[in-house]
Amino acid sequence: MAIEVGTEAPDFELKDNHGATVKLSDFRGEKNVVLLFYPFAFTGVCTGELCALRDELPKFVNDDVQLLAVSNDSIHTLRVFGEQEGLEYPLLSDFWPHGNTSRAYGVFDEDKGCAVRGTFIIDKAGVVRWTVVNGLPDARDLNEYVKALDTL
């Protein structure tokens, strides 16, 4: 079960597609965070979702907002995926310990070994203010993220 609106977002420390460490707490007091979990790099729905975000990037990476995309792929896979698709926002690896961050947010599918499509909008105080969780085959509507961000 995914964490609920009004809950303090669990902190995490993950490596991005360039090997840099990213902590959720680094954004506290500075930026709202769109935290997006997706199953796997190089799959059709995931690639479509992440490229749609790329195409609207100024709405999701700016002085007030930071987009963080998390999958259970290795950083090496994410580096190639990001380069191939021109993704210029952090792709975070929840590879090892496998799925720990996905589990903390309640979006890890134990049977499939990957995160489902969960999105959490976290305010500057570190509190979850909006969330949506879709099954593996169901793409999310990024316009809903924009509407949610407009309420912060």
N, C-alpha and C positions, 0 to 999 in steps of 0.2 A: 504494500500500500504506500503510495507516494506521500511525502510530507505535505502538510496542509498549509493553506494561507494563514498568516499570522504567526507561523512557527519561525524561530530563529534558524537561518540556513546553516547546516553543518559546514564547518570550515573544512578545507581540503588543501593538499599540496600535491600538485601533479606536474609532470614534465610536458612541455608543449612540443610541437612538431620540429622545433629547432633545438630541443634539449634544455631550454630554460625552465626554471621552476616558477610556477604560477600558484599563488595562494589566494583563495577567495578573500581572506581577511586583508589582503593588500589593497582592496578596493573600498573597504569600509570607511565611511566618512568622505569618500572622494567621488565615487560613481555608483550609479545603479548598475546591476549586472543582469544580462539575459544569459541564463545558464541553460544550454541546450544539450540534451543527451540524445545520441543517435546510435543505431545498431552497429553499422560497419561502413568504413570507407569503401569506395568503388562500387557500391550497390546503387541501383537505379533511383529509388525513392530518396535515399540519403544524399546522393549527389545532387539531385534536383532541389532538395530543400536547402542544402548548403550553398549552391550556386545562386538560388533566389536571394538568400541573405547577402551574398557577395554583391549582387546587382543592386541592392538597396543599402549598401554598407553605411553610408552616412547617417542613416536612421538608427543604426545599431552599434556604431563605434564613433564616439564623438566626445566632447568635453564632459558630458553628463552620463554617458552610457558605455558599457563595455560588454561585448559579446564574447562568450566562452563556449566553445563546442567540445563536448566530451564523448569519446567512444572507447571501447575496450581494445582497440587496435594498438599496436606498438608505435613508439614515436617514429620509427623508420618508415613504417607504412604511412603514417600521417604526413610525414615530410614529403614523400613522393606524391601522395594524394593532393596535398595543398599546392605543390608546385604545378602539378598537371592541371588542376582546376583554377589556378590563380586565386586561391583563398588567402587573403591577407589579414586574417584574424586568428587568434590562438586556437589551434586544434590540440586538445589536451588528451593525454593517454591515461586511461584508467586500466591499463594492462596488468600491472602487478603492484601490490597484491591484486589479483584479478577481480575487478568489479567492486572494490571497496567503496569508492565514492558513489557509484551507481546504487549500491545497496543502501548507503547512508541516506540517499534521497528516495529510496523505495521504488526504483525503476529498473532493477536488475532482474532479468528473466533467467532463473536458475536452469530451466530446461534447455534454453537456447544458448546460454553462456554469454549473453550480451545485454546491453541496456535497451529498453523500449524507448519510444519517442516521447520523452518527457521534457517539458520546458518550464523553467522557474524564473520569474522576474523577482529579483531581490533588490530591496531599496538600499540606500546609503547606510542605513543603520544595521543592515544585515538580516532584515526580516523578509520572508517570502510574502509578496504582495499579490501574486497572480501565478497560476499554474495550469497547465494542460498536459494530459498524458494520453497518447494515442498508441494503439497496437502497432506491431511491426510493419504491416503493410500500408498503414494509413498516414499519409502526409499531413503536416500541420499547415495552418493558414497563417503566414507571417503577418498579415494585416491585423490579426488579433493581438500580436505582440505589440504592434505600434499603438493600438488603442489602449492596451494595458499600460504602456510606458507613458502615454499622455495623461494618465490619472495620477502619476507620481509627482 
